[in-house]
């Protein structure tokens, strides 16, 4: 495979720097020595590609996604996060749907999402939606979704 890459880069007059290249092995128990243009390529346990952290297991870390969502919510809504302050729940939900949901779900379709990780993301969304609407923590999940017209995260992933 790397012979093809090397051939095409020479043909197209493109240079790939082996010092900046990294190799992530998937499903291989032992280490592999790979060279590009005679220089070895470093083998790593995780790599960031197009903003997606990829590991050998290729799974989603929900805690990282939740932190990203929290930062996005507080940056976009700030003090208007709660229903009793300034913004209406509909406007806050629109900000959630248009800005935060895409940040949470970016790249999730190319990674493995377990049911426990999905439940963590769903619980976080319900918590934020309750907060946006000013509902108590004990309110039912159906109430949280139907009052504002929201959908579970699982439906966003299925699209």
C-alpha positions as CSV (number, residue, x, y, z in Angstrom):
1,X,0.0,0.0,0.0
2,X,2.8,2.5,0.9
3,X,4.5,1.6,-2.4
4,X,1.5,2.9,-4.2
5,X,1.5,6.0,-2.1
6,X,5.2,6.6,-2.8
7,X,4.8,6.0,-6.5
8,X,1.9,8.4,-6.9
9,X,3.5,11.1,-4.8
10,X,6.6,11.0,-7.0
11,X,4.4,11.0,-10.1
12,X,2.3,14.0,-8.9
13,X,5.4,15.8,-7.4
14,X,4.0,15.7,-3.9
15,X,6.1,15.0,-0.9
16,X,4.8,13.3,2.2
17,X,6.9,13.9,5.3
18,X,7.4,10.6,7.2
19,X,8.3,12.6,10.3
20,X,4.8,14.1,10.4
21,X,3.1,10.9,9.4
22,X,1.7,8.5,12.0
23,X,0.6,4.9,11.8
24,X,-2.4,3.6,13.8
25,X,-2.7,-0.2,13.6
26,X,-6.2,-1.7,13.9
27,X,-6.7,-5.3,14.9
28,X,-2.9,-6.2,14.9
29,X,-1.5,-7.5,18.1
30,X,2.2,-7.1,17.3
31,X,4.0,-3.9,16.1
32,X,4.8,-3.4,12.5
33,X,7.8,-1.5,11.1
34,X,6.6,0.6,8.2
35,X,8.8,2.9,6.1
36,X,8.0,5.7,3.7
37,X,10.8,6.7,1.4
38,X,13.3,4.8,3.5
39,X,12.3,6.6,6.7
40,X,10.3,4.8,9.4
41,X,6.8,6.0,10.3
42,X,6.0,6.2,14.0
43,X,3.3,3.8,15.4
44,X,0.9,5.5,17.8
45,X,-2.1,4.4,19.9
46,X,-4.4,7.3,19.0
47,X,-4.4,9.8,16.1
48,X,-6.5,12.9,15.4
49,X,-7.9,13.0,11.9
50,X,-10.2,15.7,10.7
51,X,-11.0,16.6,14.4
52,X,-11.9,13.0,15.2
53,X,-9.8,11.2,17.8
54,X,-9.3,7.7,16.5
55,X,-7.9,4.8,18.7
56,X,-7.3,1.1,17.9
57,X,-10.7,0.3,19.4
58,X,-12.4,3.0,17.2
59,X,-15.0,3.7,20.0
60,X,-16.7,7.0,21.0
61,X,-15.7,8.5,24.4
62,X,-18.9,10.1,25.6
63,X,-17.2,12.1,28.3
64,X,-15.2,14.0,25.7
65,X,-18.4,14.6,23.7
66,X,-20.2,15.9,26.7
67,X,-17.4,18.3,27.6
68,X,-17.5,19.6,24.0
69,X,-21.2,20.0,24.3
70,X,-21.0,21.8,27.6
71,X,-18.4,24.3,26.3
72,X,-20.5,24.9,23.2
73,X,-23.7,25.5,25.2
74,X,-22.1,27.9,27.7
75,X,-20.4,29.8,24.9
76,X,-23.5,30.1,22.8
77,X,-26.1,30.7,25.5
78,X,-24.1,31.8,28.5
79,X,-26.5,33.3,31.2
80,X,-29.5,32.6,28.9
81,X,-29.2,28.9,29.5
82,X,-31.9,28.7,32.1
83,X,-35.6,29.2,31.1
84,X,-36.2,31.9,33.6
85,X,-33.6,34.2,32.2
86,X,-33.8,36.2,29.0
87,X,-34.1,33.6,26.2
88,X,-37.3,31.6,25.6
89,X,-37.0,27.8,25.7
90,X,-37.8,27.6,21.9
91,X,-34.8,29.9,21.1
92,X,-32.5,28.1,23.4
93,X,-33.6,24.8,21.9
94,X,-33.0,26.1,18.4
95,X,-29.4,27.0,19.5
96,X,-29.0,23.6,21.0
97,X,-30.2,21.9,17.9
98,X,-28.3,24.0,15.3
99,X,-25.0,24.4,17.1
100,X,-24.5,21.8,19.9
101,X,-25.9,18.6,18.4
102,X,-23.7,18.8,15.3
103,X,-20.6,19.2,17.6
104,X,-21.6,16.2,19.7
105,X,-22.3,14.0,16.7
106,X,-19.4,15.1,14.5
107,X,-17.7,11.9,13.2
108,X,-19.8,9.6,15.3
109,X,-21.0,7.7,12.3
110,X,-17.5,6.3,11.5
111,X,-16.9,5.2,15.1
112,X,-18.5,2.4,17.2
113,X,-21.1,3.8,19.6
114,X,-22.1,1.3,22.3
115,X,-25.5,1.4,24.0
116,X,-24.0,2.6,27.3
117,X,-22.3,5.5,25.6
118,X,-25.5,6.4,23.7
119,X,-27.4,6.3,27.1
120,X,-24.8,8.8,28.5
121,X,-25.3,11.2,25.6
122,X,-29.1,10.8,25.9
123,X,-29.0,11.5,29.6
124,X,-26.9,14.6,29.1
125,X,-29.3,15.9,26.4
126,X,-32.3,15.3,28.7
127,X,-30.6,17.2,31.5
128,X,-29.9,20.2,29.3
129,X,-33.4,20.2,27.8
130,X,-34.9,20.1,31.3
131,X,-32.7,23.0,32.2
132,X,-33.6,25.0,29.1
133,X,-37.3,24.5,29.8
134,X,-37.1,25.1,33.5
135,X,-38.5,21.6,34.3
136,X,-37.7,19.8,37.5
137,X,-35.2,16.9,37.5
138,X,-38.0,14.4,38.3
139,X,-40.0,15.3,35.2
140,X,-40.6,12.4,32.7
141,X,-38.5,11.9,29.6
142,X,-41.6,12.1,27.4
143,X,-42.5,15.5,28.9
144,X,-39.0,16.8,28.2
145,X,-39.1,15.8,24.6
146,X,-42.7,16.6,23.7
147,X,-43.0,20.1,25.3
148,X,-40.3,21.5,23.2
149,X,-40.5,19.2,20.1
150,X,-37.1,17.6,20.6
151,X,-35.9,14.2,19.4
152,X,-33.6,11.7,21.1
153,X,-29.9,11.7,19.9
154,X,-30.4,8.2,18.5
155,X,-32.7,9.7,15.8
156,X,-30.1,12.2,14.8
157,X,-27.6,9.4,14.4
158,X,-30.0,7.3,12.3
159,X,-30.4,10.1,9.7
